[in-house]
Amino acid sequence: MRGEFPKICAGVLALTTVLYFFLFDAGTRVRTFFAKGTGQIRLFNHFPPPDEPHKTVHVDTDRPVVVIGDIHGCFDEFEELLVKIKDEIYGGRPMEHSTFQLFLVGDLVNKGPKSAEVVKKVRAMVESGSTHVVRGNHEEALLEEWSTTNVLTRRSKYSYISKLNSDDRLFLLQLPYTISVPKLDFIWCQVTSIDIFEVIWGQVTSSDIFLFLSKNYPKNG
């Protein structure tokens, strides 16, 4: 029995070492990625910047354009807002086959209770067409946490990562930092607590959407 004790200890030590490597060390020893072009260190730098940091999108000016920002995990409110926008645009009439073009200007996640659900819904909307998204600082923070932690070391605010998969991560990694829309002519507007920019090429009927078209205001004003 005494002769077996050192072997047991050695086995426990080996198992502990393996578990440490896979559960702790492997979750934090990651590559550093620098900014493209400048080579400067990025604030969140343990995952690559997007292959295409800036995109130009040409919209169809015969179709409504909506821009929403800072969903922050508020999945239910986001769905309610989409319904409200459709009602405002189509007034209860059956929607035409070509519906509005949607731009989401970052910060899909954190703060709200359903970040994973927002990511999955937005990913599906992008894949179906007519939705464009930029990567916000909260997506950067999510990717940093995802790249440098594991289920044992992860902060509780990012527990929703367990609901996401590799395809969701790839989707977030591919989001550009900026999007320019050459034909879009607007300043800003807001609905309740969610920023929303809407350009309807025609008549704007919403009473609670404050819309300012830059063609009606001086460019330097």
N, C-alpha and C positions, 0 to 999 in steps of 0.2 A: 504493500500500500504506500509505504514511504517512497518507494522508487517511482511510483506513478505520479506523486504530487508535483514534482518539477515539470513533468510533461503536461499536466493539467494547467499549471500556471502559465507555461509557455504557450499553450493553446489559447487560453483566455487572453493573454497579451496580444497574440497575433490577431485574434478576432477583434479585439478592441481597436487595434491599429487600422485594420481594414474598415471597420465601421466609422472611425474618425475620418478617414480619408474620403469615403463616399458621402458621409452625411454632413461633415463640417468643412474640411479643407477643400474638397472638390467644389463646394458651393461658393467659395470665395476666391480661389485662385483662378482668375480670369484674365483674359487679354485686355490691354488698353487700346482703344481705338481713338485716333486723333481726327481733327476736322479735315475735311477734304480741301485741297487747294492750299490752305495756309499752314496745315500741320500743327495748329495750335491745340492745346488740351481743351477738351470739352467739359462742361460742368458735369454731365453724366456721360461717362466715357468707357463703360465696360460692355458696350454693344456697338455695332457699326452705325454710322450715319446712313440715311437713305441713299440708295444708288442714284436717285434723281432728286436732289434737295429742293429744286424749284420746278414747278410745272406751269405750263400755260394752257388754259382751257378755253375753248371757243364755244360760247353758248348759242343756243337758238333763240334769237330775240322775239320770235313769235310765241314762245312758251314762257310761262312764269318762272322766275328765279327766286329762290328763297335761300337765305344764309342764316344759320343758327350757330351760336357759340356757347361754350361752357355748359354742357349737359351735366357733367360731374356726377355720373352714376344715377341720375334721376330718370330711370327708365320709364316709369308710369307717366310722369309728367311729359316726357319726350313724346310718348305715343299720343297723349292727349293733345299736345301742341300740333302734331302732324295732322290729327283729325280736324282741329280747329282751322288750320291753314287750308286744308282741302275744302272745308265748308265755306271759308271766305272766298276762295278762288272760284269754286264751282257752284256756290249757292244752293247746295242740295241737289243739283242736277247730276246725272251720271257723268263721271269723269271721262274726258276724251282719252284715247289710247295713249297719247303723249302727255303725261302729266308734268308737274312742275319739276324744274331742275334744282337740286338741293346741294348746298355747300355747308359743310360743318367745319368751323374754324378752330378746332382743337379743344383740349380738356374734356374728353369724353368720360374720363374716369375720376375716381376718388371723391370724397366728401359725401356723396349720396350712397344709398344702400344697395344699388344693383349695377355696379360697374361692369361685371362680367356680362350681364344681359345686354347692356348698352353696346359693348364691343361686338358681341355676336350679331346683334341686330344691324348695327352700322356696317359691319363687314358684309352681311347679306345684301344690304342696300347698295353698297359699292359694287359688288359683284353682279348685281342685276342691272346696273347702268344708271345714269342720270344723277348719281350722288358722288360728290368729291369731298375729300377730307384732308386736312393738314394735321401734322403731329404737334401737339401742344406740349408744354413743359410737364404736365401731369402724365402724359404718355411716356415722356422721357424718364420720369421718376419711376413709373411702373416697370419699364424695361430695365432700368438699373437694378431695381429690387429683384426682378426675375432673374437677372444675370449674375447676381452676387450672393444670393441666398438660396436656401432650400426649405423644405417644410418644417424643419426643426429650428432654423435660425431666422425665419421670415417674420417681419413685424405684423401684428394682428390687422392693421389697416389694409394690408395687402393679402389677406387670407383668401380673397376672391380669385387669386391667381390659380388656385386649385381647380376652379371651374373653367379655366381657359386651356386651350390645347396648342400644339405646335403651329397649326394653321392660323390661329388667332395671333400668335406671336409674330409670325411671318407677315401677316397683314399690318400689324403695327409698325414693324421694321421698315416696311415699304412706303409708309406714308411720307409725303414730302413736308418740308418745313414751311414752304410758301406756295401759293397758287396765285397767278395773275389771270384776270379775266378781261381781255381788252375791250369787249363790247359792253361790259356791265357798267352802268352809269348810275351811281347812287352815293349817298352819304351814309346814313345810318337810320335805324329805327329800333324800337324795343317793345316786347310784349311781356308784361308782368315781370318776373324775375329772370327770364331767359332772354338774352340778347338775340334779336332776329332781324335780319336785313331782308327786305322783300322788294323786288322790282316786278311789277305787273305791267306789262307793256299794253296799257289801255287805262281802264278805270280802277282805282283802288277803293274798295267798299268798306274795309274794316274800320270800325270806330275806335279800336284800341291799339291799332298799329300806326305809329308815327313815322311816316315815310317822307324822306327828303330826297328828291332827285337833283343831282348836281347840275342838270341842264337848266334848272330853275334858279340856281344860285351861282354867284361868281366863283370861279375855281379857286381864287385866293381868299374867299370869304369863309 
